[in-house]
Amino acid sequence: MTATWRKTFALCCLCFLGGCYEDEAELRLNCDGSGTLKQKLVISERLIVAGSEGGGRTDIPPATKEKVLEKIGAALDISSVTQTELSDGGRMIEFEGTFDSVEQFFLSDFCRETMKLRLAPAGDGKAAIYCDMKTSTGGGPNLTQLYGIAKGLYVNRTVHLPVEIEKTNGRSSKADSTVSWIMDLRDRDALARTKAFVEGPDKGNGFALLNASALKFDLPLQAGAVQKKAAPAEQQKLRKESAAGLAAKVSWVSLKKKMRTDGIDTAEVSDLEIGIELNWTEGHCPVRCKKPVLVSLLDNQNNDLVSGKPPSVFQGQIFTREKNNKRKELTLRAKTPSENATKLEKLAGYVEVVTDVAKKTVVLENIGELAGNEPTGNPVLDKLDFEIEAIEGSALKIEIDGGHETITSLNLLRKDNSRLKKAGGRGWGNKYTYDFDEEIPDSATCELEVIVSENIARAPFSLEEIPLP
């Protein structure tokens, strides 16, 4: 089950529990790369309650204007935001903001992960805006089944473009160069239209093709600035600085060919992978790095190859050998090139790197009294939505924004200040379990060190063309 599908399915399950969820966004892009975004979220009362049990989970939509602003980060300069409590117990959140450049908005986590929009070259002097509305790559309920689970789900992405739309699979108006992609599970007619798009040949991958000659900015977009990123509850803006001491480059490209064994002379080409080498100078060793992000990639048949597939292994940790060599190799995955393709073109992307962190030490006494209670009363932990979910024998279950990566150390102390010996841990997302060698007393003290802010650098990589192996 893919990450995209997990998030959509989690939202659908919450809709089943909590009723409707509507998300309407209207983007206006200007020729110089500036623009505006308006968005309206309507969240039912039951969905708000159901989602509140998730604490700091990242796979459910934000239900307060503060959480919405955290998601937006520096993608927009917010001009207005309102939160209205509805008579049925639901909530409506509306905001409007501007951006000065295409990089500010389209290279933001908010655009990529929440809006699911992308702007890239499309070959032959064309540009394209892409919208990811797909729900599944298999293994889960189909849209008709989801209609029974998540009736009331409505997501609309409308884009006003500065040049004429030459081709699109969205609902378009040539008169004002507007295109919309919609997922609508509110009634049977809307379900039929959604099925035709999401389960049709384009599999929910929206596109609009434009003539790039009138655009006054360059494609592919290049990410080269550092962003200072505070912990979510403290973050209002991301501050850009220089990315000194870091560099990323494309180091290899791999294609696998699957050969038939029944005597038929054919081969299936699949699994395009790209190696990215991250280097740093003395004194600039990263704390950790995130997966590479692919912004643009075409084959020489002008097929878009950007994929959201994650790498097959976790790549974030910087090991001792890599620290000594001042080098780390990462991989990213892309779509399979067309059968007649001989090279890749317009490859561009970036690696996000945590370059520095600020930490704080927190002490919680008598943790048995805190189990199952939120907030804890500690201002540092409450900003991180920290909760001791349960103490089950020798297991301590916690939840915190950022999961285990936010906690740099955690120790339990007996009344005589001696430490309980750890026996391991496990977790996923924002939830983690620490195991100890003995039963945890309710009177134990928990000493933990948490990351409250971090500096994030973006090391860009690009190549104009690469011959295919």
WOVENBEL-V697948 format. One record per residue. N is the residue number from 1. SS is DSSP state (hx for helix, st for strand, lp for the rest). OMEGA is omega in radians with two decimals (none if undefined). Layout:
n | ss | omega
N | SS | OMEGA
N | SS | OMEGA
//
This chain:
n | ss | omega
1 | lp | -3.08
2 | lp | 3.12
3 | hx | 3.11
4 | hx | -3.13
5 | hx | 3.13
6 | hx | -3.12
7 | hx | 3.14
8 | hx | -3.13
9 | hx | 3.09
10 | hx | 3.10
11 | hx | -3.14
12 | hx | 3.10
13 | hx | 3.11
14 | hx | 3.08
15 | hx | 3.09
16 | hx | 3.12
17 | hx | -2.89
18 | hx | 3.06
19 | lp | -2.90
20 | lp | 2.99
21 | st | 3.13
22 | st | -3.09
23 | st | 3.14
24 | st | 3.13
25 | st | -3.14
26 | st | -3.09
27 | st | 3.04
28 | st | -3.12
29 | st | 3.11
30 | lp | -3.11
31 | lp | -3.11
32 | lp | 3.11
33 | lp | 3.04
34 | lp | 3.13
35 | st | 3.12
36 | st | 3.04
37 | st | 2.98
38 | st | 3.13
39 | st | 3.07
40 | st | 3.08
41 | st | 3.03
42 | st | -3.01
43 | st | -3.11
44 | lp | -3.13
45 | hx | -3.11
46 | hx | 3.08
47 | hx | 3.09
48 | hx | -3.14
49 | hx | -3.14
50 | hx | -3.13
51 | hx | -3.12
52 | hx | 3.11
53 | lp | -3.12
54 | lp | 3.13
55 | lp | -3.11
56 | lp | -3.12
57 | lp | -3.12
58 | lp | -3.06
59 | lp | 3.07
60 | lp | -3.07
61 | lp | 3.08
62 | lp | -3.05
63 | lp | 3.05
64 | lp | -3.13
65 | hx | 3.09
66 | hx | 3.11
67 | hx | 3.08
68 | hx | 3.13
69 | hx | 3.08
70 | hx | 3.12
71 | hx | -3.08
72 | hx | -3.13
73 | lp | -3.11
74 | lp | -3.13
75 | lp | -3.09
76 | lp | 2.90
77 | st | -2.99
78 | st | 3.09
79 | st | 3.08
80 | st | 3.05
81 | st | -3.14
82 | st | 3.06
83 | st | -3.07
84 | st | 3.07
85 | st | -3.06
86 | lp | -3.05
87 | lp | -3.14
88 | lp | 3.13
89 | lp | 3.09
90 | lp | -3.06
91 | st | 3.06
92 | st | 3.10
93 | st | 3.12
94 | st | 3.07
95 | st | 3.06
96 | st | -3.14
97 | st | -3.13
98 | st | 2.98
99 | st | -3.06
100 | lp | -3.09
101 | lp | 3.11
102 | hx | 3.14
103 | hx | -3.13
104 | hx | -3.08
105 | hx | -2.96
106 | hx | 3.08
107 | lp | 3.12
108 | lp | 3.03
109 | hx | -3.12
110 | hx | 3.14
111 | hx | -3.06
112 | hx | -2.99
113 | hx | -3.08
114 | hx | 3.09
115 | hx | -3.11
116 | lp | 3.10
117 | st | 3.13
118 | st | 3.13
119 | st | -3.03
120 | st | 3.02
121 | st | -3.12
122 | st | 3.10
123 | st | 3.08
124 | lp | 3.10
125 | lp | -3.13
126 | st | 2.98
127 | st | 3.12
128 | st | 2.95
129 | st | -3.08
130 | st | 3.11
131 | st | -3.12
132 | st | 3.11
133 | lp | -3.09
134 | lp | -3.09
135 | lp | -3.01
136 | lp | 2.98
137 | lp | 3.14
138 | lp | 3.04
139 | lp | -3.14
140 | lp | 3.13
141 | lp | 3.09
142 | lp | -3.05
143 | hx | 3.12
144 | hx | 3.09
145 | hx | 3.11
146 | hx | 3.11
147 | hx | 3.09
148 | hx | -3.10
149 | hx | -2.91
150 | hx | 3.09
151 | lp | -3.05
152 | lp | 3.10
153 | st | -3.13
154 | st | 3.11
155 | st | -3.10
156 | st | 3.03
157 | st | 3.13
158 | st | -3.11
159 | st | 3.01
160 | st | -3.04
161 | lp | -3.06
162 | lp | 3.13
163 | lp | -3.09
164 | lp | 3.07
165 | st | -3.11
166 | st | -3.11
167 | st | 3.12
168 | st | 2.98
169 | lp | 3.07
170 | lp | 3.06
171 | st | -2.94
172 | st | 3.03
173 | st | -3.13
174 | lp | -3.09
175 | lp | -3.13
176 | lp | 3.08
177 | lp | -3.12
178 | st | 3.10
179 | st | 3.12
180 | st | 2.96
181 | st | -2.96
182 | st | 2.88
183 | st | -3.01
184 | st | 3.11
185 | lp | -3.08
186 | lp | 3.09
187 | lp | -3.02
188 | hx | 3.14
189 | hx | 3.12
190 | hx | 3.09
191 | hx | -3.14
192 | hx | 3.13
193 | hx | 3.14
194 | hx | 3.12
195 | hx | -3.11
196 | hx | -3.13
197 | hx | -3.01
198 | hx | -3.12
199 | lp | 3.12
200 | lp | -3.05
201 | lp | -3.12
202 | lp | 3.03
203 | lp | 3.10
204 | lp | 3.10
205 | st | -3.11
206 | st | 3.07
207 | st | 2.98
208 | st | -3.06
209 | st | -3.08
210 | st | 2.96
211 | st | -3.02
212 | hx | -3.02
213 | hx | -3.12
214 | hx | -3.12
215 | lp | -3.08
216 | lp | 3.04
217 | lp | -3.04
218 | lp | 3.01
219 | lp | 0.02
220 | lp | 3.11
221 | lp | -3.10
222 | lp | 3.11
223 | lp | -3.11
224 | lp | -3.04
225 | lp | 3.01
226 | st | 3.05
227 | st | 3.06
228 | st | -2.97
229 | st | 3.10
230 | st | 3.04
231 | lp | -2.96
232 | hx | -3.06
233 | hx | -3.13
234 | hx | -2.95
235 | lp | 2.98
236 | lp | -3.14
237 | lp | 3.02
238 | lp | -3.09
239 | st | -3.10
240 | st | 3.08
241 | st | 3.12
242 | lp | -3.12
243 | lp | -3.08
244 | lp | 3.02
245 | lp | -3.10
246 | st | 3.06
247 | st | 3.10
248 | st | 3.13
249 | st | 3.05
250 | st | -3.06
251 | st | 3.11
252 | st | 3.06
253 | st | -3.09
254 | st | 3.00
255 | st | 3.09
256 | st | 3.08
257 | st | 3.10
258 | st | -3.09
259 | st | 3.11
260 | lp | -3.14
261 | lp | -3.10
262 | lp | 3.09
263 | lp | 3.12
264 | lp | -3.02
265 | lp | 3.07
266 | lp | 3.08
267 | st | 3.12
268 | st | 3.13
269 | st | -3.12
270 | st | 2.98
271 | st | 3.02
272 | st | 3.08
273 | st | -3.11
274 | st | 3.11
275 | st | 3.12
276 | st | 3.12
277 | st | 3.09
278 | st | 3.14
279 | st | 3.06
280 | st | 3.13
281 | lp | -3.14
282 | lp | 3.12
283 | lp | -3.13
284 | lp | -3.14
285 | lp | -3.13
286 | lp | 2.99
287 | lp | 3.04
288 | st | 3.10
289 | st | 3.12
290 | st | -3.10
291 | st | 3.08
292 | st | 3.11
293 | st | 3.12
294 | st | -3.11
295 | st | -3.07
296 | st | 3.02
297 | st | 3.08
298 | st | 2.82
299 | st | -3.05
300 | lp | 2.93
301 | lp | 3.12
302 | lp | 3.03
303 | lp | 3.09
304 | st | -3.07
305 | lp | -3.13
306 | lp | -3.12
307 | lp | 3.08
308 | lp | -3.12
309 | lp | 3.12
310 | lp | 3.03
311 | lp | -3.05
312 | lp | 3.14
313 | lp | 3.07
314 | lp | -3.01
315 | lp | -2.94
316 | lp | -3.03
317 | lp | 3.03
318 | lp | -3.07
319 | lp | -3.08
320 | hx | 3.14
321 | hx | 3.13
322 | hx | 3.08
323 | hx | -3.14
324 | hx | -3.12
325 | hx | -3.10
326 | lp | -3.08
327 | st | 3.05
328 | st | 3.10
329 | st | -3.14
330 | st | 3.07
331 | st | 2.99
332 | st | -3.09
333 | st | 3.14
334 | st | 3.12
335 | lp | 3.13
336 | lp | 3.09
337 | lp | 3.10
338 | lp | -3.05
339 | lp | -3.08
340 | lp | -3.10
341 | lp | 3.11
342 | lp | 3.11
343 | st | 3.03
344 | st | -3.10
345 | st | 3.02
346 | st | 3.11
347 | st | 3.12
348 | st | 3.10
349 | st | -3.12
350 | st | 3.01
351 | st | 3.04
352 | st | -3.05
353 | st | 3.02
354 | st | -3.05
355 | st | -3.10
356 | st | 3.11
357 | st | 2.99
358 | st | -3.04
359 | st | 3.01
360 | st | 3.12
361 | st | -3.08
362 | st | 3.09
363 | st | 3.08
364 | st | -3.13
365 | lp | 3.09
366 | lp | -3.00
367 | hx | 3.09
368 | hx | 3.14
369 | hx | -3.10
370 | lp | -3.07
371 | lp | 3.12
372 | lp | -3.11
373 | lp | 3.05
374 | lp | 0.06
375 | lp | 3.14
376 | lp | -3.04
377 | lp | 3.07
378 | lp | -3.03
379 | hx | 3.14
380 | hx | -3.10
381 | hx | -3.12
382 | hx | 3.06
383 | hx | 3.13
384 | lp | -3.14
385 | lp | -3.13
386 | lp | 3.07
387 | st | 2.90
388 | st | -3.06
389 | st | -3.10
390 | st | 2.94
391 | st | -3.08
392 | st | -3.11
393 | lp | -3.13
394 | lp | -3.10
395 | st | 3.07
396 | st | -3.11
397 | st | -3.10
398 | st | 3.00
399 | st | -3.11
400 | lp | 3.06
401 | lp | -3.13
402 | lp | 3.10
403 | hx | -3.05
404 | hx | -3.12
405 | hx | 3.12
406 | hx | -3.12
407 | st | -3.13
408 | st | 3.02
409 | st | 3.08
410 | st | 3.11
411 | st | 3.03
412 | st | -3.10
413 | st | 3.01
414 | lp | -3.14
415 | lp | 3.12
416 | lp | 3.11
417 | lp | 3.03
418 | lp | -3.05
419 | st | 2.95
420 | lp | -3.09
421 | lp | 3.12
422 | st | 3.13
423 | st | 3.12
424 | st | -3.13
425 | st | -3.13
426 | st | 3.10
427 | st | 3.11
428 | st | 3.13
429 | lp | -3.10
430 | lp | -3.12
431 | st | -3.14
432 | st | 3.10
433 | st | 3.04
434 | st | 3.12
435 | st | 3.13
436 | st | -3.06
437 | lp | -3.11
438 | lp | -3.14
439 | lp | -3.09
440 | lp | 3.11
441 | lp | 3.12
442 | lp | -3.10
443 | lp | -3.09
444 | lp | 3.03
445 | st | 3.12
446 | st | 3.04
447 | st | 3.14
448 | st | 3.08
449 | st | -3.07
450 | st | 3.06
451 | st | -3.12
452 | st | 3.03
453 | st | 3.14
454 | st | 3.03
455 | st | -3.12
456 | st | 3.08
457 | st | 3.03
458 | st | 3.09
459 | st | -3.06
460 | st | 2.99
461 | st | 3.14
462 | st | 3.00
463 | st | -3.12
464 | st | 3.09
465 | st | -3.14
466 | st | 3.05
467 | st | 3.11
468 | lp | -3.13
469 | lp | none
//
